[in-house]
Amino acid sequence: MLNRAFLVLILVTMVLGGRAVAAQVSQRQSPQSASEYIKALEDPEREKWQQPEAVIDSLELRLGDEVVDLGAGSGYFTLRLAQVVGPAGKVYAVDIDPQMLAYIDRRVEEEKLDNVQTILADPHDPKLGSSSVDMIFMCNVLHHISDRDKYYPLLARALRPAGRLVDIDFRQGKLPCGPSVEVKVAKKAVIKEVEPFGFRLVKEFDFLKYQYFLIFER
């Protein structure tokens, strides 16, 4: 599902003036590398181009919604989503890295949030129940998923009728952040890939500097 072979290269290229941020899900070999990755994901510089508050507003979530943060990483979006859906809602932070999930659990405890549940996923299975959620949110994740034609049906199954799939990922070409050009998934390719699995594009936003932002409906 999630190939992180180039993560080390991305981390090495981070500098104070223009840090690169990879996807939210990662494989690491030591607690030190996990700590470095978390630091990269939570870098204040990221907010300038990621615009998390504008992203959250664009989702038009409602109190009580149940949302998946797929490839949650450090919980950069998880905690923000949890604030919006409120105590009656739920956010499932899904990742294949137990160190990332442990970090999210600590943050959730510190913030005294009762509506976040972490899920340790399999590389080829997000471990989501059938018709269990209203939205699946992915930011900087899709380009790491292999065998997407087998993965999309699992996401479709997890969504309730009219549920939404959100994909934010890096645009084509060389950018000061994000993965190498070779592994990026073009916007048009994403739209074409998901259609056979019952998804249709209902909204697109272009306010992010380096990323496309697509919302599909099941």
N, C-alpha and C positions, 0 to 999 in steps of 0.2 A: 504493500500500500504506500508506505511513506519512505522514500529514498532520501537519505540525508548525507550522502557521500561527500557533497560539496560544502557542508556546513562549516568545517574547519577553515576552508579557504575564505568563506564569507566573513567569519569572525576575524581572521587575520587582516582583512582589508578595512576593518573599522578604524576610523581615526576620529579625533575630537571634532574636526571640522565637517565630517560627512560620513556618518556611520551607516553601514549596511545592516539591514534586518532581514533575516530569513523567515521561514514559516514558523508557525507556532508549535509544531511538533518536531521532535528531534531525537536522535539516538546519540548518547554520549558515553564516554568510557570512565568518567570519574566525577565525583562531586564538584571538583574544581571547575571542570568544563561546564557542568550544569550551572554553576554560579555565574560563570562568565556569560553563558547564553541568556540567563535571566536578566543580567545587567544590560545586555544588548537589547532585549525585547522591551525593557522598561526604561530605556534611555529617554530622558526628557526631550531630546532633539527629535525623537520620532513623532511627537505630537504635532510638530509643525507641518509635516506632510501627510500624516495618517488621519488627522482631524477626527479623533474618535467621537467627540460630542456631536459633530455634524453627521457622522455615519450613523450613530445611534438614533438621532432625530429622524433621519431619512427612513428608518425601518418602520416607523409608525407602530411601535409595539403598544399593546394594551395591558393594563393591569390584569394579572391572572394568566397571561400567556405563558406557555411552556416552550423553552428555547434550548437548542443545542449549540454550544460553542465548540465546533469540531476542530480539533487541533488546538486546544485552548492554550497550550504553552504555559506562560507565566500568569495567565488570567487577565491579560491586558484588557480584553473586552468582557471577560466573564463577569467581573464585579460591576462593570458599568451596565451590562444587561440585567443583572440581578436588581440593581437599584430601580430600573425602569419597570420591570414586570411586577415588582412589589412582593409583599409577603404571601399573597395568594398565588403568585406565579412560581415558576421553577426554571432554573438554568442548569443544564447538564454540561459540565466541563469534561470533554472527551479528549483523551490523549493516550498515546502508546507508551509514554515515558512516566514511570511511577514517581520520579523525582520532581517532575513538573507538577503532578497532581498533589504531591505532598506539600509543595510550595503554595499551591492554590488553597489547600485545606487550611494552612496556617494563616493565609491572608483572610480567608472567610471567617475564621475564628476571631482574628483581630478586629475585623469589621463588624462582628456580631451579626452575620447574615445567616438566616435559617433557610434560605431558598436556593442554595447551591449544592449540587451533588456531583462529585467527581466520578468518572467512569474510566477504568483502565481498559482500553480497547485493544483488539487484536489488529495487527497490521492490515488484515484484509476484512475486518468486520468492526464497525463502530459500536457494536453491542447495544443497539437501540431497540426498544420494543416496537411492535407493530402498531401503527396509528397512535403513537404516543406523544407527539409534539406538534406544535404549530409552526415552528420555523427551525431550519438548520442554517447556521451562520458559519461561513468559512472566510477567513482572512489570511491571505498569503499561505494557503495550504494546498489548494488543488494541484498545483504543479508538482507536488511531492507524491501524489497518489498514482501508483501504477495500477494497471488493469482496471481503469476507471469504468469500462463497460460492465464489469462485474460489481463494481462498488456503487454505481448510481442506483441500481435496483434496491439496494439495502437502504439508501437514503429515501427513495420514493416510498418504500414500505413503512418507514418510520414516521412519515408525515401524515397528518390527518387530511381529510378532503379539503382542498383549497389551501393546503399548507404551502409554505414558501421556502425556497432554497436560495440563499444569498451567497454570492461568490465575489470576493474582492481579491484581485491578484495583480501582479505587476505587468505593465504593458510591455510590448515587444521593444527591442532595441536596447542599447546600452544606457543604463541609469546609474546614478550615484548610490543606489541602494537596491537590495533585492538579489535574486539568484542570477546565475550566468544566463546569457542569452539563449544558450542551447537547450535549457530545460524549461523555459517559459511556455505557457499554454496561451495561444492567441485568443483574443476575445471571440472572434468568429468561430474558432474551433470549439470553444466551450459551448456556445449556443447550439452548434450542430451536434455536439456530443450528447447533450442532455435531452434533446427533443424526442428521440426514440423511447425514452423512459417516462414519457408523460409530462415533461416540463415545458412550459412556454414562457418566454420572456415577457414580463409585464412592466418592468421599470428599468431604467438605466440612468445612472448619474455620472457626470463628468467633472465633478469639482475636485477630485483627488489628483494631486500633481503627478504621481507616478503609477497609479493603479486604475484599472477599470472596476466598475461597481455595478453588478448585475443582480436583479431580483427576478427569480422564476417562480411560477405558481404551478402546483401539481394539479 
